[in-house]
């Protein structure tokens, strides 16, 4: 998506040739027109989706955007921690955060994923693929059908796509970065 690539070059900030900071338009402050255009692009690659699944928090806005494009289907987000109000009737998986360098247990209440549902993952970033693999684990526990991952920005050099495709998950990204050179994104 040229619009997103141009915005990354204009307003994104690369830190140490490793981290792309897009907080001014993707995951802290959100450019809603851009969100709508990205959501339309991502949604156009999938059909027969019953539900969107993401992990809190940065993927939620785009999950909602894609859900609207697919006919206002439900959005479920995996929570990174259990609250006192959460019972033990949950699916859970361990997920390592590339950005924060920590492991989290993510949970989804069993009421929100039903056997046989067609699930689409949506997230803001794909790096090593850990978040999506955690969601895949949860969907396998729930016996759901995973249709794919729709991701805003992929860092293809970090191997997430390969891991997901080996697990049978289709990956669509709005922008794919092959590497960083001199703190500048080089797109695939």
C-alpha positions as CSV (number, residue, x, y, z in Angstrom):
1,X,0.0,0.0,0.0
2,X,1.8,3.1,-1.3
3,X,-0.1,5.4,1.0
4,X,1.1,3.6,4.1
5,X,4.7,3.3,2.8
6,X,4.8,7.0,2.2
7,X,3.5,7.7,5.6
8,X,6.1,5.4,7.2
9,X,8.9,7.2,5.3
10,X,7.4,10.6,6.2
11,X,6.5,10.2,9.9
12,X,7.9,6.8,11.1
13,X,11.1,6.8,13.2
14,X,13.6,3.9,13.1
15,X,15.5,3.2,16.3
16,X,18.9,1.4,16.1
17,X,18.0,-0.2,12.7
18,X,15.6,-2.5,14.7
19,X,12.4,-0.8,16.0
20,X,10.0,1.2,13.8
21,X,8.1,3.8,15.8
22,X,4.8,4.8,14.2
23,X,3.1,6.1,17.2
24,X,2.1,9.4,15.6
25,X,-0.3,7.7,13.1
26,X,-0.7,4.0,13.9
27,X,-0.5,2.9,17.5
28,X,-0.6,5.8,19.9
29,X,-2.3,8.6,17.9
30,X,-4.3,7.1,15.0
31,X,-4.9,8.7,11.7
32,X,-8.5,7.5,11.1
33,X,-8.6,8.1,7.4
34,X,-5.4,6.0,7.0
35,X,-6.9,3.4,9.4
36,X,-9.9,3.1,7.1
37,X,-7.9,2.8,4.0
38,X,-5.6,0.1,5.5
39,X,-8.6,-1.7,6.9
40,X,-10.3,-1.7,3.5
41,X,-7.1,-3.1,1.8
42,X,-6.6,-5.8,4.4
43,X,-10.3,-6.9,4.4
44,X,-10.3,-7.2,0.6
45,X,-8.1,-10.3,0.9
46,X,-10.4,-12.3,3.1
47,X,-14.0,-13.7,2.9
48,X,-16.3,-15.8,5.0
49,X,-14.8,-14.5,8.2
50,X,-17.0,-14.9,11.3
51,X,-14.9,-13.1,13.9
52,X,-11.7,-11.0,14.2
53,X,-9.1,-11.9,16.9
54,X,-6.3,-9.6,18.1
55,X,-4.2,-9.0,21.2
56,X,-4.6,-5.9,23.3
57,X,-4.0,-3.0,22.7
58,X,-2.4,-1.8,19.5
59,X,-4.2,-4.1,17.1
60,X,-7.7,-3.3,18.4
61,X,-8.3,-0.2,16.3
62,X,-7.3,-2.0,13.1
63,X,-9.3,-5.1,14.1
64,X,-12.4,-2.9,14.4
65,X,-11.7,-1.3,11.1
66,X,-11.3,-4.6,9.3
67,X,-14.4,-6.0,11.1
68,X,-16.5,-3.0,9.8
69,X,-15.2,-3.6,6.2
70,X,-16.2,-7.3,6.5
71,X,-19.8,-6.4,7.5
72,X,-19.5,-5.4,11.2
73,X,-18.5,-8.8,12.5
74,X,-17.5,-9.3,16.1
75,X,-14.0,-8.4,17.4
76,X,-12.4,-10.3,20.3
77,X,-9.1,-9.3,21.8
78,X,-6.9,-11.5,23.9
79,X,-6.1,-10.0,27.2
80,X,-2.6,-9.9,28.5
81,X,-3.5,-10.5,32.1
82,X,-6.2,-12.1,34.2
83,X,-8.4,-9.9,36.3
84,X,-10.2,-10.8,39.5
85,X,-13.4,-11.0,37.5
86,X,-12.0,-13.6,35.0
87,X,-12.9,-17.2,35.9
88,X,-10.8,-20.1,34.7
89,X,-13.0,-20.8,31.7
90,X,-10.5,-19.3,29.3
91,X,-8.1,-20.4,26.5
92,X,-4.6,-19.2,27.2
93,X,-1.2,-19.1,25.5
94,X,2.3,-17.8,26.2
95,X,3.4,-14.9,24.0
96,X,6.8,-13.3,23.9
97,X,6.8,-9.6,23.0
98,X,9.5,-8.6,20.6
99,X,9.2,-4.9,21.5
100,X,9.0,-5.2,25.3
101,X,11.2,-8.3,25.6
102,X,8.8,-10.0,28.1
103,X,6.6,-13.1,28.1
104,X,2.9,-12.7,28.7
105,X,0.1,-15.1,29.2
106,X,-2.8,-14.1,26.9
107,X,-6.3,-15.2,27.5
108,X,-9.6,-15.4,25.7
109,X,-12.9,-16.3,27.5
110,X,-14.2,-19.5,26.1
111,X,-17.6,-17.9,25.5
112,X,-16.2,-15.8,22.7
113,X,-14.6,-18.5,20.5
114,X,-16.8,-21.3,19.2
115,X,-15.8,-24.5,17.5
116,X,-15.9,-24.2,13.7
117,X,-15.8,-20.4,13.5
118,X,-13.7,-18.8,10.8
119,X,-11.2,-16.5,12.5
120,X,-9.1,-13.7,11.1
121,X,-6.2,-12.4,13.1
122,X,-5.5,-8.6,12.8
123,X,-2.5,-6.8,14.3
124,X,-0.5,-3.7,13.8
125,X,2.9,-5.4,13.5
126,X,4.4,-8.7,12.5
127,X,8.0,-9.3,13.5
128,X,8.9,-12.7,14.9
129,X,5.3,-13.9,14.7
130,X,5.0,-14.7,18.4
131,X,1.6,-12.9,19.0
132,X,0.0,-14.6,16.0
133,X,1.4,-18.0,17.0
134,X,-0.1,-17.5,20.4
135,X,-3.5,-16.6,18.9
136,X,-3.1,-19.7,16.6
137,X,-2.6,-21.8,19.8
138,X,-5.8,-20.4,21.3
139,X,-7.8,-21.0,18.1
140,X,-6.5,-24.6,18.0
141,X,-7.7,-25.1,21.6
142,X,-11.1,-23.7,20.6
143,X,-11.2,-25.8,17.3
144,X,-11.7,-22.7,15.2
145,X,-10.6,-22.3,11.6
146,X,-7.9,-19.7,11.1
147,X,-8.2,-17.9,7.8
148,X,-5.1,-15.8,8.1
149,X,-3.3,-12.8,9.6
150,X,-4.0,-9.3,8.3
151,X,-1.2,-7.1,9.5
152,X,-0.6,-3.4,9.0
153,X,3.3,-3.5,9.0
154,X,5.4,-6.6,8.5
155,X,9.1,-6.6,9.3
156,X,9.8,-9.5,6.9
157,X,13.5,-9.8,7.9
158,X,12.4,-11.1,11.4
159,X,10.9,-14.4,10.1
160,X,7.4,-14.2,11.4
161,X,5.8,-14.8,8.0
162,X,7.8,-18.0,7.5
163,X,6.7,-19.4,10.9
164,X,3.1,-18.6,10.3
165,X,3.1,-20.0,6.7
166,X,4.7,-23.2,8.0
167,X,1.8,-23.4,10.4
168,X,-0.6,-23.0,7.5
169,X,-1.6,-19.3,8.2
170,X,-2.0,-17.0,5.2
171,X,-0.3,-13.6,5.8
172,X,-1.4,-10.3,4.2
173,X,0.5,-7.1,5.1
174,X,-0.3,-3.5,4.0
175,X,3.4,-2.7,4.1
176,X,6.4,-5.1,4.3
177,X,9.8,-3.9,5.3
178,X,12.7,-6.0,4.1
179,X,15.3,-4.3,6.3
180,X,16.5,-1.1,7.8
181,X,19.5,0.8,6.3
182,X,20.9,3.8,8.2
183,X,17.7,3.9,10.2
184,X,15.6,4.0,7.0
185,X,13.0,1.4,6.1
186,X,13.7,-0.5,2.9
187,X,10.4,-2.0,1.6
188,X,10.0,-5.4,0.0
